Amino acid sequence: MNKLTNQRAYEDIFQIENMPTSCLLCQTGKLEKLGHVIPKFVMRWLKEASKHKSFYFNNDQKVFDTPAFRMMCNTCEAKLSTLEKYFTDNIFKKYYRKKSPNPIQDDVYNFAISIAWRLIVFTERLKSTQPQQQAFKSTYALSESLMRDYLNGKIKSCEHSVYALPIENLTKNISKDKIDEHALNYSIRQGLKAHRFKDEINNKDLSLRRIPTIHFKLGCYYFLIFPDNYFAGAEFSIESTKISKSKELHLLEYTPDLLGFMDWLMEPGLFEINVKDLAPTNYIHRNSQTLWDISFGSKRAQKSSE
C-alpha cells in the first residue's frame, strides 16, 4: 500500500477522499512517488545550516521534512525540479555558505509560481479547508488553472505578480533587538489568505469575490504572490523594483508599512520580527478611482485608439 505522505505528523491533515488519482499538472500522468510542496532542498540545507535536525510543525509536533504527497507524475516532477536550479545554486546555497548571492532573475519567477501552484493544490486537500471547500475553490480555481497552464507552456502569462524579499533587506534596516535572528534565518513558512478590496473612505466594495494571495518563506527569502495590479490604489507604502522585462517579478525594499502588511498577511503574524510598535493600517483599503485607472485605464485607452 502506498503511503499517503512522508511524515506521521502529516497523516491526519489530508482529506483522504479528495486526494488526486492522476497528475495534477498534466492531468493525465500516473502518480508514482511522493512530491514535496516546499522543495526538499530547503529543509535539508536549513537543518545543516542551523545545526537542528528537526523543526516544529504548527508549533506542535517535531518533523524532519516538509509535507509531501502524490500530486504529479515523474515527468512533471522532473520538470518542476529544473525550475529550482537557479535559486538553489545561485542564491540559497550561496547565502548559507556566507557568499554573496546572485541577483534574482526570470528563473526565480517560474520557480516561485511553481511553488505557489503546489501550495494551492496542497491546501485544497487539507482537512482544515474542508468547511470552506466551495469558497476556497471559487477563490483559487482561476489562479490554479492559470498557473498550471503557464507551467505547462500553454500561455505566456499567468496574470500573477511575484514579489521577492531577501531577509538582508530587513536586517540592514531593523535594529537587532527587534529581530529573532534564528527564526528569520532558518524558518520555513507558507500560507494562503483571501480577502476583498474596499474603498473605506467612499464605502464601496471593490471586488465581487475574494482576492487570492499566496506567500511562502524559504529561509533567507520571502515570496509574496498576488494577481497583477494587487497594490493598485493602495495607500500604504510598498516600495519595489521590477527586475524583469518579460515577467511581473519585483524585488521588495524595506518600509515599515511592508512589515505591517506582512504581519497582517502571514497569519498568525510575523513572529520573526517584533512589529508591535507599528501603527495599525487598513490593508484591504484601495482608492477606487486609482484602482480603476490603473486596472482598466490602459485597456480603455487601447480600445479608443483602435
C-alpha positions, 0 to 999 in steps of 0.5 A, a space after each residue: 500500500 502506498 503511503 499517503 505522505 512522508 511524515 506521521 505528523 502529516 497523516 491526519 491533515 489530508 482529506 483522504 477522499 479528495 486526494 488526486 488519482 492522476 497528475 495534477 499538472 498534466 492531468 493525465 500522468 500516473 502518480 508514482 512517488 511522493 512530491 514535496 510542496 516546499 522543495 526538499 532542498 530547503 529543509 535539508 540545507 536549513 537543518 545543516 545550516 542551523 545545526 537542528 535536525 528537526 523543526 516544529 510543525 504548527 508549533 506542535 509536533 517535531 518533523 524532519 521534512 516538509 509535507 509531501 504527497 502524490 500530486 504529479 507524475 515523474 515527468 512533471 516532477 522532473 520538470 518542476 525540479 529544473 525550475 529550482 536550479 537557479 535559486 538553489 545554486 545561485 542564491 540559497 546555497 550561496 547565502 548559507 555558505 556566507 557568499 554573496 548571492 546572485 541577483 534574482 532573475 526570470 528563473 526565480 519567477 517560474 520557480 516561485 509560481 511553481 511553488 505557489 501552484 503546489 501550495 494551492 493544490 496542497 491546501 485544497 486537500 487539507 482537512 482544515 479547508 474542508 468547511 470552506 471547500 466551495 469558497 476556497 475553490 471559487 477563490 483559487 480555481 482561476 489562479 490554479 488553472 492559470 498557473 498550471 497552464 503557464 507551467 505547462 507552456 500553454 500561455 505566456 502569462 499567468 496574470 500573477 505578480 511575484 514579489 521577492 524579499 531577501 531577509 538582508 533587506 530587513 536586517 540592514 534596516 531593523 535594529 537587532 533587538 527587534 529581530 529573532 535572528 534564528 527564526 528569520 534565518 532558518 524558518 520555513 513558512 507558507 500560507 494562503 489568505 483571501 480577502 476583498 478590496 474596499 474603498 473605506 473612505 467612499 464605502 464601496 466594495 471593490 471586488 465581487 469575490 475574494 482576492 487570492 494571495 499566496 506567500 511562502 518563506 524559504 529561509 533567507 527569502 520571502 515570496 509574496 504572490 498576488 494577481 497583477 495590479 494587487 497594490 493598485 490604489 493602495 495607500 500604504 507604502 510598498 516600495 519595489 523594483 521590477 527586475 524583469 522585462 518579460 515577467 511581473 517579478 519585483 524585488 521588495 525594499 524595506 518600509 515599515 508599512 511592508 512589515 505591517 502588511 506582512 504581519 497582517 498577511 502571514 497569519 498568525 503574524 510575523 513572529 520573526 520580527 517584533 512589529 508591535 510598535 507599528 501603527 495599525 493600517 487598513 490593508 484591504 483599503 484601495 482608492 477606487 478611482 486609482 484602482 480603476 485607472 490603473 486596472 482598466 485605464 490602459 485597456 480603455 485607452 487601447 480600445 479608443 485608439 483602435 
